[in-house]
Amino acid sequence: MDILSHIRDVVSEKACVVGVGNYYRRDDAVGLYIAQQLKEQADPERCVVINAEDVIESYVFSIADSDCKNVILVDAVSADGEPGSVLFGRLDEFEDFQYGVTTHKLAFGLCGRILEDRGKRTYLLGIVPQDIDFGQGLTEAVEKSAAIIKEHIIESLKYRKESLHEH
């Protein structure tokens, strides 16, 4: 299954998208960029969006108590591939996760366990950064990937809404 289809399947049930990152470290803000864009466009009845910045642990219990089936953690990830490459899958399936896939690995590991214990399926949507040095604004490759992901999630939510009204 390709990544976009997999994302569409995950948001077909009520999902919580959590943007994680740092606005002052260029591409590390990609999760925040996607969350901000989704928050402006997504129907909160279908998709809860949280812009957690670099303190996801402050939100984990409210997410765990929510009625969302799936949680998607969106962040910049260190992985093989060109800047802007996208990874997606269950959080616990990323074997390298404990060794530093994301700059927020400790918080993600703990939060993932809490969410899974509360019956949530937790996913990582990662985008390979080009530049995480101090500065603002996404690089071109990362911004392009973020825009595609955001549009795909919005379209998937619209399709889901239309499908629900047809039956």
VMD Tcl script that draws the C-alpha trace (Angstrom):
set ca {
  {0.00 0.00 0.00}
  {1.40 3.41 -0.88}
  {1.84 6.09 1.77}
  {-1.02 8.33 0.63}
  {-3.49 5.43 0.59}
  {-2.35 4.37 4.03}
  {-2.85 7.91 5.37}
  {-6.33 8.01 3.78}
  {-7.23 4.74 5.53}
  {-6.03 6.07 8.89}
  {-8.06 9.29 8.65}
  {-11.13 7.36 7.52}
  {-11.80 6.91 11.23}
  {-11.75 9.94 13.49}
  {-8.14 10.95 13.87}
  {-6.04 13.33 15.92}
  {-3.18 14.93 14.02}
  {-0.43 16.22 16.31}
  {2.16 18.57 14.88}
  {5.50 18.46 16.69}
  {8.57 20.60 16.15}
  {10.32 23.88 16.69}
  {9.44 27.01 14.70}
  {13.00 28.30 15.07}
  {14.79 25.28 13.56}
  {13.77 25.57 9.91}
  {12.49 22.16 8.68}
  {11.95 20.90 12.22}
  {8.77 23.01 12.02}
  {7.24 20.82 9.30}
  {4.85 19.11 11.74}
  {3.74 22.50 13.04}
  {3.22 23.79 9.50}
  {0.99 20.84 8.60}
  {-0.96 21.11 11.88}
  {-1.50 24.84 11.41}
  {-2.77 24.37 7.86}
  {-5.06 21.49 8.86}
  {-6.43 23.42 11.83}
  {-7.54 26.17 9.45}
  {-9.23 23.79 7.01}
  {-10.23 20.51 8.67}
  {-13.62 19.89 10.25}
  {-12.91 19.35 13.97}
  {-15.72 16.78 14.10}
  {-13.72 14.58 11.72}
  {-10.12 15.45 12.61}
  {-8.80 16.94 15.83}
  {-5.62 18.93 15.24}
  {-3.10 19.81 17.94}
  {-0.06 21.98 17.48}
  {2.08 20.59 20.31}
  {5.35 22.30 19.35}
  {8.04 20.44 21.32}
  {5.92 19.51 24.35}
  {3.74 16.64 23.14}
  {3.76 15.23 26.67}
  {1.58 18.19 27.73}
  {-1.20 16.92 25.44}
  {-0.91 13.15 25.69}
  {-3.57 12.57 28.36}
  {-6.19 14.78 26.66}
  {-5.49 12.92 23.41}
  {-5.70 9.58 25.24}
  {-9.11 10.56 26.66}
  {-10.47 11.78 23.31}
  {-12.82 9.82 21.04}
  {-10.20 9.61 18.25}
  {-9.31 6.10 17.12}
  {-6.04 7.05 15.46}
  {-3.29 9.49 16.41}
  {-0.85 10.76 13.79}
  {2.34 12.36 15.12}
  {3.82 14.63 12.45}
  {7.48 15.58 12.73}
  {10.77 15.96 10.89}
  {12.66 12.65 10.93}
  {16.26 11.63 10.38}
  {16.14 8.91 7.77}
  {17.73 7.82 4.53}
  {16.26 9.64 1.61}
  {16.13 12.98 -0.07}
  {14.88 16.02 1.82}
  {11.10 16.01 1.62}
  {10.85 12.21 1.58}
  {7.88 10.97 3.59}
  {7.71 8.04 6.04}
  {4.45 6.76 7.46}
  {3.53 3.83 9.66}
  {2.66 2.61 13.12}
  {4.93 4.27 15.66}
  {6.00 0.94 17.14}
  {7.04 -0.35 13.70}
  {9.92 2.08 13.39}
  {12.78 -0.09 14.68}
  {15.28 2.76 14.50}
  {12.93 4.96 16.49}
  {14.69 4.33 19.77}
  {17.96 5.38 18.15}
  {16.87 8.78 16.96}
  {14.40 8.84 14.08}
  {12.98 12.08 15.44}
  {14.49 14.74 17.66}
  {11.58 14.08 20.04}
  {12.24 10.34 20.40}
  {11.95 10.06 24.17}
  {8.69 11.97 24.34}
  {7.30 10.05 21.36}
  {8.19 6.68 22.86}
  {6.53 7.42 26.18}
  {3.50 9.12 24.62}
  {3.10 6.29 22.14}
  {2.96 3.75 24.96}
  {0.39 5.82 26.88}
  {-1.80 6.24 23.79}
  {-1.56 2.56 22.84}
  {-2.46 1.57 26.42}
  {-5.61 3.68 26.04}
  {-6.59 1.90 22.84}
  {-5.31 4.44 20.30}
  {-3.48 3.39 17.18}
  {-0.48 5.71 17.00}
  {1.29 6.56 13.74}
  {4.36 8.54 12.79}
  {4.20 10.73 9.70}
  {7.75 11.90 9.20}
  {9.31 14.15 6.61}
  {13.07 14.11 6.02}
  {14.43 17.62 6.66}
  {17.04 19.44 4.63}
  {17.98 22.04 7.26}
  {17.27 22.00 11.01}
  {19.69 24.78 11.92}
  {18.42 27.91 13.61}
  {16.21 30.00 11.37}
  {12.63 30.17 10.21}
  {10.80 28.90 7.17}
  {10.75 25.50 5.55}
  {13.11 24.61 2.73}
  {11.51 24.23 -0.69}
  {11.56 20.41 -0.80}
  {10.09 20.03 2.68}
  {7.44 22.70 2.11}
  {6.37 20.97 -1.11}
  {5.98 17.60 0.64}
  {4.13 19.21 3.56}
  {1.68 20.88 1.17}
  {1.00 17.56 -0.61}
  {0.42 15.73 2.69}
  {-1.87 18.48 4.01}
  {-3.93 18.56 0.79}
  {-4.21 14.77 0.77}
  {-5.49 14.70 4.34}
  {-8.03 17.46 3.58}
  {-9.22 15.63 0.45}
  {-9.44 12.33 2.37}
  {-11.59 13.99 5.03}
  {-13.86 15.52 2.34}
  {-14.22 12.12 0.64}
  {-15.05 10.51 3.97}
  {-17.66 13.19 4.69}
  {-19.31 12.72 1.28}
  {-19.27 8.93 1.68}
  {-20.95 9.16 5.07}
  {-23.73 11.34 3.64}
  {-24.36 8.98 0.69}
  {-25.35 6.04 2.92}
}
mol new
graphics top color blue
foreach p $ca { graphics top sphere $p radius 0.5 }
foreach p [lrange $ca 0 end-1] q [lrange $ca 1 end] { graphics top cylinder $p $q radius 0.2 }
display resetview
